[in-house]
Amino acid sequence: MSEEKKTTRKEIKAGKVLKKIMADHFYELDEAARTGSKKIAWCTSVGPAELLRGMGFLVYYPENHGAMLGATRMATELIPYANAVGYSPDICSYLTSDVGSYLQKKTPLTRAYNIESVPRPDVLVFNTNQCRDVQDWFAWYARELNVPLIGIHTHRDIGQIREYQIQDIAKQTEDLIPALEEISGEKFDMDRFKEAVALSRRTSELWRECLEAAAAIPSPWTFFDATIHMGPAVVARGTKEAVDYYELLLAELQERIRSGIAAVDGERHRIYWEGMPIWGKLRALSEQFASLKTCVVASTYCNSWIFDQLDPEEPFESMGRAYTELFIVRDEPYKEQYIKDCYERFRFDGILFHDAKTCPNNSNNRYGMPERLSEKLGIPVLTINGDLNDLRCYSEEQAKTNIEAFIEQLDER
């Protein structure tokens, strides 16, 4: 027990500001939904948020709500209600837990912020760069709430990106404007749009610097910290608040590096996390790795909100590029090279692949990648089975035992 107390992860001071940003985000949405003071767009997490911000919409992200359902462990009890109306238990558990939340009128926003429900949308905007599920998810709400549904259809399994692919996404983004103008009642303002793109780019640049701070030895923070502190990069990109927050967080991480403050005391091993978080078990996993003096220093997941390709001088084309260069839409050779590049930067000793039962698009262990990377990099890999939200798919004891054995393997090396 005393050992566990010694290895509890260190809190990041900027977290106090983070909590206020997230609270203000939901309070603003709730007030707008109740008063009709502003139009609200629901957007997939890697959707065209910059355009929506630039057109005066408040932006709500159901995937963020899905992660909250997972982190609060409400998801597992709510998923069956979505299954009962026809949604398979094998599809995205963000989707099924969120639909179940709506059907049961239960949300983690109530306990956290005393907000009774998520905000009703004026429009639903998706981008299929993540998966098919986001479109079907939003389509359910479009039917249920009788709300317009519009979106972007992204190319997938891309190796080398071609100009026609970028131009296609740029044109699809631009084509959303007439429908959004009709819903918002406002004409498109190019200057306001460019400002949102510029703020989003700066947020991305700072978020990248924060994540790359973990290349320091010892690392000043962990993957588990980053899954929490990525909140503004998701819900507030395109705003000055997000830029200000990551300037604050980066300064704290840099000070930790200068002072030699380790996120994990006595850091002995460094691990790369490939795949989705297991939201309901973040704390338990964080504490287990810390007790094993192992720091999970990097992940592909947290990098999903880096869009430093954005350029306010070419807003549509740069959005087309940013949303096409995403890791999730690329082919296997690209993904392997990406992780090899991360290995060079972060100098980790092993890779943990999370095979998320309901998220095949973010589970990269199913076509031989772990074995190929292990051979190429000369480091061991471990696959654990679980899910982002549905804890029925996760055996905590089995995962704990496998992780302990994996770290023993690293010790022997």
VENTAJO-V412770 format. One record per residue. RES is the residue in three letters. BURIAL is # if it has 16 or more other ideal C-beta (glycine too) atoms within 10 Angstrom, else .. Layout:
<<RES,BURIAL> <RES,BURIAL>>
//
This chain:
<<MET,.> <SER,.> <GLU,.> <GLU,.> <LYS,.> <LYS,.> <THR,#> <THR,.> <ARG,#> <LYS,#> <GLU,.> <ILE,#> <LYS,.> <ALA,#> <GLY,.> <LYS,.> <VAL,.> <LEU,#> <LYS,.> <LYS,.> <ILE,#> <MET,#> <ALA,.> <ASP,.> <HIS,#> <PHE,#> <TYR,.> <GLU,#> <LEU,#> <ASP,#> <GLU,.> <ALA,#> <ALA,#> <ARG,.> <THR,.> <GLY,.> <SER,.> <LYS,.> <LYS,#> <ILE,#> <ALA,#> <TRP,#> <CYS,#> <THR,#> <SER,#> <VAL,#> <GLY,#> <PRO,#> <ALA,#> <GLU,#> <LEU,#> <LEU,#> <ARG,#> <GLY,#> <MET,#> <GLY,#> <PHE,#> <LEU,#> <VAL,#> <TYR,#> <TYR,#> <PRO,#> <GLU,#> <ASN,#> <HIS,#> <GLY,#> <ALA,#> <MET,#> <LEU,#> <GLY,#> <ALA,#> <THR,.> <ARG,.> <MET,#> <ALA,#> <THR,#> <GLU,.> <LEU,#> <ILE,#> <PRO,.> <TYR,#> <ALA,#> <ASN,.> <ALA,.> <VAL,.> <GLY,.> <TYR,#> <SER,.> <PRO,.> <ASP,.> <ILE,#> <CYS,#> <SER,#> <TYR,#> <LEU,#> <THR,#> <SER,#> <ASP,#> <VAL,#> <GLY,#> <SER,#> <TYR,#> <LEU,.> <GLN,.> <LYS,.> <LYS,#> <THR,#> <PRO,#> <LEU,#> <THR,.> <ARG,.> <ALA,.> <TYR,#> <ASN,.> <ILE,#> <GLU,.> <SER,.> <VAL,#> <PRO,#> <ARG,#> <PRO,#> <ASP,#> <VAL,#> <LEU,#> <VAL,#> <PHE,#> <ASN,#> <THR,#> <ASN,#> <GLN,#> <CYS,#> <ARG,.> <ASP,#> <VAL,#> <GLN,#> <ASP,.> <TRP,#> <PHE,#> <ALA,.> <TRP,#> <TYR,#> <ALA,#> <ARG,.> <GLU,.> <LEU,.> <ASN,.> <VAL,#> <PRO,.> <LEU,#> <ILE,#> <GLY,#> <ILE,#> <HIS,.> <THR,#> <HIS,#> <ARG,#> <ASP,.> <ILE,#> <GLY,.> <GLN,.> <ILE,#> <ARG,.> <GLU,.> <TYR,.> <GLN,#> <ILE,#> <GLN,.> <ASP,#> <ILE,#> <ALA,#> <LYS,.> <GLN,#> <THR,#> <GLU,#> <ASP,.> <LEU,#> <ILE,#> <PRO,.> <ALA,.> <LEU,#> <GLU,.> <GLU,.> <ILE,#> <SER,#> <GLY,.> <GLU,.> <LYS,.> <PHE,#> <ASP,.> <MET,.> <ASP,.> <ARG,.> <PHE,#> <LYS,#> <GLU,#> <ALA,#> <VAL,#> <ALA,#> <LEU,#> <SER,#> <ARG,#> <ARG,#> <THR,#> <SER,#> <GLU,#> <LEU,#> <TRP,#> <ARG,#> <GLU,.> <CYS,#> <LEU,#> <GLU,#> <ALA,#> <ALA,#> <ALA,#> <ALA,#> <ILE,.> <PRO,#> <SER,#> <PRO,#> <TRP,#> <THR,#> <PHE,#> <PHE,#> <ASP,#> <ALA,#> <THR,#> <ILE,#> <HIS,#> <MET,#> <GLY,#> <PRO,#> <ALA,#> <VAL,#> <VAL,#> <ALA,#> <ARG,#> <GLY,#> <THR,#> <LYS,.> <GLU,#> <ALA,#> <VAL,#> <ASP,#> <TYR,#> <TYR,#> <GLU,.> <LEU,.> <LEU,#> <LEU,#> <ALA,.> <GLU,#> <LEU,#> <GLN,.> <GLU,.> <ARG,#> <ILE,#> <ARG,.> <SER,.> <GLY,.> <ILE,#> <ALA,#> <ALA,#> <VAL,#> <ASP,.> <GLY,.> <GLU,#> <ARG,.> <HIS,#> <ARG,#> <ILE,#> <TYR,#> <TRP,#> <GLU,#> <GLY,#> <MET,#> <PRO,#> <ILE,#> <TRP,#> <GLY,#> <LYS,#> <LEU,#> <ARG,.> <ALA,.> <LEU,#> <SER,#> <GLU,.> <GLN,#> <PHE,#> <ALA,#> <SER,#> <LEU,#> <LYS,#> <THR,#> <CYS,#> <VAL,#> <VAL,#> <ALA,#> <SER,#> <THR,#> <TYR,#> <CYS,#> <ASN,#> <SER,#> <TRP,#> <ILE,#> <PHE,#> <ASP,#> <GLN,#> <LEU,#> <ASP,#> <PRO,#> <GLU,.> <GLU,.> <PRO,#> <PHE,#> <GLU,#> <SER,#> <MET,#> <GLY,#> <ARG,#> <ALA,#> <TYR,#> <THR,#> <GLU,#> <LEU,#> <PHE,#> <ILE,#> <VAL,#> <ARG,#> <ASP,.> <GLU,.> <PRO,.> <TYR,#> <LYS,#> <GLU,#> <GLN,.> <TYR,.> <ILE,#> <LYS,.> <ASP,.> <CYS,#> <TYR,#> <GLU,.> <ARG,.> <PHE,#> <ARG,.> <PHE,#> <ASP,#> <GLY,#> <ILE,#> <LEU,#> <PHE,#> <HIS,#> <ASP,#> <ALA,#> <LYS,#> <THR,#> <CYS,#> <PRO,.> <ASN,#> <ASN,#> <SER,#> <ASN,#> <ASN,#> <ARG,.> <TYR,.> <GLY,.> <MET,#> <PRO,#> <GLU,.> <ARG,.> <LEU,#> <SER,.> <GLU,.> <LYS,.> <LEU,#> <GLY,.> <ILE,#> <PRO,#> <VAL,#> <LEU,#> <THR,#> <ILE,#> <ASN,#> <GLY,#> <ASP,#> <LEU,#> <ASN,#> <ASP,#> <LEU,#> <ARG,.> <CYS,#> <TYR,#> <SER,.> <GLU,.> <GLU,.> <GLN,.> <ALA,#> <LYS,.> <THR,.> <ASN,#> <ILE,#> <GLU,.> <ALA,.> <PHE,#> <ILE,#> <GLU,.> <GLN,.> <LEU,#> <ASP,.> <GLU,.> <ARG,.>>
//
